[in-house]
Each structure stands twice: as structure tokens, then as C-alpha cells.
Amino acid sequence: MYAIISDGNHQFKVEQGQEIIVGYRDVPAGQKVKFENVLAIGGSGDAKLGSPLVKGAVVTAEVLGPVQGEKHVIQKMRRRKNFRRKTGFRAMHTRVKIASITA
């Protein structure tokens, strides 16, 4: 069984037992998180498509902990002025493991 969920501006196709990285949440490791924005559910038999959401569908996930994303580099330059700056940052994300999909 799989589900398509929406989290922020991202959509994920998830299955039970799968690990995904979502936007940062200040939740300690081991706690449960519910994704209630379920766009579609499929698997054995026919698929349920929401318009826009599937009513009563919830995807539950267990928080594994925070992780850092890849480094984004920012460069600034003014032409002919001998001005150059190079900085960067690594955004924080949360790794979760899908525990159950209920329709």
C-alpha cells in the first residue's frame, strides 16, 4: 500500500517502512508525527484520489531525528569593484520512518 502526501511545498510517495526527509520539525526522536494532507492512496485494488484530499486518511510516521541538508553556496560580486563574498549554509531537516497508512 502506498500514499501520496503533501508536506509544505513538497509531495512524497510513501510506503510503510520507508524513510524520508521532510522539513524541520522541533520534535524529539521517537515521537510520532501525523501527515493528514493525503492526496491519494493506492495499492491492492483501486486507488482513492482526493479532491483535493482523501477524507479520513492519515499517514503516521516515527521521528528518527534531525539531519543537515546539503550545503548551499552564496556568492556575491560587484564587477570592477574588487568585491567578492562567499558564504554558505546547511538547512536542517527531519528524518522520519513511515509507520502506518490508514484510509
N, C-alpha and C positions, 0 to 999 in steps of 0.2 A: 504494500500500500504506500502511496506517495501523496504529498500535498504540495501545493504552491502557496507560499506565504509571502506577505509583504511586511517589511520592517524598514521604516524610514522611507528612503527613496530606492530601496533595493528589493528585488524579488528573488526568492530562493525556491528551488525544487528540492524537497527534503524527504527522506525515508527514515524509518525507525532505526536507531543506532548510528546514524550519520553525525559527524562532527562538522559544524560550520562556524564561521567567524562573522559576527554581527557587530553593529555599532556599540560603542562603550556603554555599559550599564554599571552603576555602582552597587553591585550585588556580590556578596561573598561566594566563594566556591562551595559547591554542594547544594545550594538552594535551587528551587525550581523557578522557571520563567515560563509564562504562558504567552503564546502568539495567537491572538484572536482575529487577526486580519488574514483569514484563509480565503484565497481566491478560487481554488479548485482542489478537488480531492479525486483521486483515481486509484486504480489498482485492479483487483479482481472484479471483472464485470464492467459495468458502465461507469463513466466519470460524472461527478457532480460539479457543475460550473456555477459560480456565484454571479449575481448581478447587482452590485459588484462583489459582495462577499457571500460565502456559504453560511447560512444561518445555523447556529449551534455548533459549528466546527471549531475545535481548539487543538492547537499543537503545543504539547508540553515538552520543555527541554530542561536539562540539568546544566547549571553553570560549572564549567571546568576551571575558569579563571581568566584574568586579563592577559592580553598579549599585545606586543607592539607591532605596528604595521611596518611596511617598507619605508625607507627614507625618501622624503620629498625634498628636492634641492631647489632653492630660490636664489636666483642670480639677478643682481641689479647692475646696470651700467649706464653711464651718461657718455655719449660719444664726444670725443675731443676734450674731455674734462679730466681724464686720468682718475675716474671714479669707478670703483668696482667693489661690490659686496657679494659675498657668497655665504648663505646661511641654509639651514635645513631643519626639519623636524620629523619625528616619527609619531604618528597618531596612535592612540590607544584603542583597542578593540576588545571584545569579549568572545571567548571560545565557548560554545555550548554543544551539548550532545542531545540529539532528539530522543526523548524517552517514549512518547506515545502520540498517536494521531487519533482523535476521536471526531466522529461526524455527527 
